[in-house]
């Protein structure tokens, strides 16, 4: 998984879309995790999305991070662990 983070959500979204297009142009099957900054939904759905893409045998998962405030701190901890160091700050 590659995790895109940054303060400007529109910049993160643009970088995410560019990365998806690039991976698809290389013939890769891509899974996208983007909760539009909604921390509550991310907290409930992140692992479900990971399992779904695992079962779909995608080549790469590209994800957008959420704010690290409050519950977002725990969500981002999980996302960073899943990314295993593949984090791009926008």
Backbone as CSV, one residue per row, in Angstrom:
resi,resn,N_x,N_y,N_z,CA_x,CA_y,CA_z,C_x,C_y,C_z
1,UNK,0.836,-1.168,0.000,0.000,0.000,0.000,0.886,1.239,0.000
2,UNK,0.454,2.243,-0.753,1.117,3.536,-0.755,0.123,4.526,-0.157
3,UNK,0.567,5.253,0.857,-0.278,6.198,1.572,0.119,7.624,1.220
4,UNK,-0.854,8.407,0.773,-0.640,9.818,0.460,-1.195,10.657,1.597
5,UNK,-0.372,11.572,2.122,-0.784,12.415,3.238,-0.491,13.873,2.931
6,UNK,-1.157,14.767,3.665,-0.902,16.192,3.519,-2.029,17.005,4.097
7,UNK,-1.751,18.259,4.369,-2.747,19.163,4.942,-3.826,19.534,3.930
8,UNK,-3.439,19.703,2.679,-4.356,20.132,1.625,-4.993,18.895,0.983
9,UNK,-6.240,18.607,1.369,-6.916,17.408,0.873,-7.081,17.404,-0.648
10,UNK,-7.231,18.571,-1.262,-7.361,18.599,-2.721,-6.039,18.216,-3.389
11,UNK,-4.921,18.610,-2.802,-3.615,18.225,-3.333,-3.383,16.726,-3.148
12,UNK,-3.804,16.199,-2.007,-3.682,14.755,-1.754,-4.513,13.986,-2.773
13,UNK,-5.739,14.433,-2.989,-6.621,13.765,-3.933,-6.043,13.801,-5.347
14,UNK,-5.467,14.937,-5.754,-4.858,15.052,-7.080,-3.669,14.102,-7.226
15,UNK,-2.835,14.030,-6.202,-1.679,13.122,-6.235,-2.132,11.667,-6.278
16,UNK,-3.188,11.363,-5.536,-3.745,10.012,-5.516,-4.239,9.633,-6.908
17,UNK,-4.987,10.520,-7.540,-5.519,10.252,-8.876,-4.403,10.073,-9.901
18,UNK,-3.347,10.875,-9.773,-2.203,10.750,-10.680,-1.520,9.398,-10.495
19,UNK,-1.353,8.978,-9.243,-0.711,7.689,-8.954,-1.553,6.533,-9.481
20,UNK,-2.869,6.631,-9.342,-3.763,5.588,-9.855,-3.633,5.490,-11.370
21,UNK,-3.682,6.632,-12.057,-3.573,6.636,-13.518,-2.245,6.051,-13.974
22,UNK,-1.167,6.393,-13.268,0.155,5.875,-13.627,0.229,4.361,-13.448
23,UNK,-0.276,3.872,-12.323,-0.250,2.429,-12.064,-1.102,1.679,-13.083
24,UNK,-2.272,2.227,-13.393,-3.146,1.570,-14.373,-2.526,1.582,-15.764
25,UNK,-1.784,2.643,-16.091,-1.127,2.705,-17.398,-0.031,1.647,-17.522
26,UNK,0.449,1.171,-16.368,1.451,0.103,-16.343,0.795,-1.274,-16.306
27,UNK,-0.535,-1.288,-16.422,-1.268,-2.554,-16.447,-1.543,-3.142,-15.074
28,UNK,-1.372,-2.373,-14.028,-1.596,-2.881,-12.675,-3.072,-2.766,-12.286
29,UNK,-3.516,-3.739,-11.516,-4.857,-3.694,-10.929,-4.735,-2.908,-9.629
30,UNK,-5.489,-1.802,-9.540,-5.323,-0.851,-8.447,-6.556,-0.826,-7.546
31,UNK,-6.308,-0.817,-6.245,-7.359,-0.588,-5.261,-7.161,0.796,-4.676
32,UNK,-8.243,1.550,-4.540,-8.160,2.913,-4.025,-8.942,3.010,-2.721
33,UNK,-8.282,3.538,-1.699,-8.936,3.796,-0.415,-8.898,5.298,-0.187
34,UNK,-10.072,5.918,-0.241,-10.189,7.357,-0.049,-11.512,7.632,0.650
35,UNK,-11.432,8.064,1.880,-12.624,8.332,2.673,-12.987,9.816,2.662
36,UNK,-12.433,10.580,1.728,-12.685,12.018,1.614,-12.473,12.747,2.940
37,UNK,-11.495,12.293,3.702,-11.167,12.942,4.961,-12.104,12.623,6.111
38,UNK,-13.094,11.759,5.895,-14.065,11.423,6.944,-13.451,10.401,7.907
39,UNK,-13.026,10.869,9.048,-12.324,10.034,10.017,-13.217,8.925,10.567
40,UNK,-14.468,9.238,10.838,-15.403,8.236,11.395,-15.567,7.054,10.440
41,UNK,-15.772,7.349,9.168,-15.931,6.274,8.181,-14.619,5.515,8.026
42,UNK,-13.502,6.245,8.012,-12.198,5.594,7.889,-11.968,4.622,9.040
43,UNK,-12.344,5.029,10.255,-12.152,4.171,11.427,-12.974,2.888,11.309
44,UNK,-14.151,2.998,10.737,-15.034,1.826,10.608,-14.693,0.958,9.410
45,UNK,-14.178,1.550,8.342,-14.080,0.831,7.073,-12.672,0.480,6.594
46,UNK,-11.630,1.019,7.221,-10.283,0.832,6.673,-9.903,-0.638,6.523
47,UNK,-10.033,-1.419,7.591,-9.622,-2.820,7.499,-10.539,-3.617,6.569
48,UNK,-11.798,-3.248,6.505,-12.717,-3.905,5.570,-12.244,-3.686,4.131
49,UNK,-11.833,-2.462,3.836,-11.332,-2.155,2.493,-10.037,-2.925,2.202
50,UNK,-9.145,-2.997,3.179,-7.912,-3.776,2.974,-8.224,-5.235,2.663
51,UNK,-9.124,-5.817,3.434,-9.497,-7.226,3.197,-10.147,-7.406,1.828
52,UNK,-10.981,-6.452,1.428,-11.646,-6.544,0.124,-10.611,-6.549,-0.993
53,UNK,-9.665,-5.626,-0.933,-8.653,-5.567,-1.987,-7.717,-6.761,-1.942
54,UNK,-7.481,-7.302,-0.770,-6.682,-8.516,-0.661,-7.396,-9.664,-1.366
55,UNK,-8.690,-9.791,-1.149,-9.448,-10.875,-1.783,-9.575,-10.663,-3.291
56,UNK,-9.530,-9.409,-3.735,-9.598,-9.108,-5.165,-8.234,-9.232,-5.845
57,UNK,-7.197,-9.497,-5.045,-5.838,-9.695,-5.566,-5.337,-8.502,-6.395
58,UNK,-5.528,-7.295,-5.850,-5.005,-6.118,-6.543,-3.490,-6.107,-6.469
59,UNK,-2.875,-5.422,-7.428,-1.416,-5.323,-7.449,-0.911,-4.268,-6.473
60,UNK,-1.703,-3.213,-6.301,-1.296,-2.109,-5.430,-2.542,-1.434,-4.850
61,UNK,-2.421,-0.998,-3.613,-3.460,-0.205,-2.980,-2.891,1.196,-2.798
62,UNK,-3.649,2.174,-3.257,-3.253,3.570,-3.112,-4.294,4.228,-2.222
63,UNK,-3.827,4.840,-1.120,-4.748,5.366,-0.116,-4.471,6.822,0.215
64,UNK,-5.542,7.524,0.572,-5.441,8.914,1.039,-5.588,8.921,2.559
65,UNK,-4.685,9.587,3.217,-4.745,9.681,4.670,-5.828,10.636,5.138
66,UNK,-6.012,10.661,6.457,-6.976,11.560,7.095,-6.218,12.419,8.102
67,UNK,-6.884,13.416,8.636,-6.277,14.281,9.644,-5.877,13.463,10.866
68,UNK,-4.737,13.784,11.457,-4.247,13.040,12.614,-4.721,13.621,13.938
69,UNK,-5.849,14.289,13.940,-6.401,14.850,15.165,-7.437,13.892,15.748
70,UNK,-7.452,13.755,17.066,-8.433,12.901,17.737,-8.364,11.466,17.257
71,UNK,-9.507,10.920,16.858,-9.606,9.549,16.356,-8.728,9.339,15.129
72,UNK,-8.498,10.405,14.382,-7.660,10.328,13.193,-6.247,9.864,13.496
73,UNK,-5.753,10.149,14.704,-4.414,9.690,15.090,-4.344,8.169,15.046
74,UNK,-5.352,7.496,15.603,-5.389,6.029,15.611,-5.570,5.477,14.204
75,UNK,-6.430,6.122,13.420,-6.663,5.669,12.045,-5.377,5.777,11.232
76,UNK,-4.696,6.913,11.357,-3.456,7.084,10.601,-2.367,6.136,11.071
77,UNK,-2.359,5.793,12.352,-1.409,4.808,12.844,-1.608,3.488,12.106
78,UNK,-2.856,3.074,11.962,-3.170,1.831,11.235,-2.783,1.940,9.768
79,UNK,-3.097,3.090,9.173,-2.789,3.275,7.756,-1.279,3.277,7.518
80,UNK,-0.541,3.957,8.385,0.917,3.994,8.232,1.520,2.601,8.397
81,UNK,1.009,1.833,9.346,1.497,0.456,9.521,1.220,-0.376,8.277
82,UNK,0.037,-0.225,7.705,-0.315,-0.981,6.502,0.559,-0.560,5.320
83,UNK,0.942,0.712,5.294,1.776,1.214,4.192,3.233,0.765,4.332
84,UNK,3.625,0.332,5.510,4.981,-0.181,5.756,6.069,0.745,5.217
85,UNK,5.909,2.046,5.495,6.933,2.999,5.085,6.720,3.620,3.712
86,UNK,5.747,3.133,2.963,5.451,3.688,1.638,4.495,4.864,1.792
87,UNK,5.018,5.977,2.302,4.201,7.147,2.605,4.743,8.331,1.805
88,UNK,3.839,8.991,1.102,4.221,10.144,0.299,3.484,11.364,0.858
89,UNK,4.248,12.336,1.288,3.673,13.579,1.816,3.521,14.581,0.677
90,UNK,2.319,15.091,0.516,2.014,16.010,-0.580,2.010,17.426,-0.053
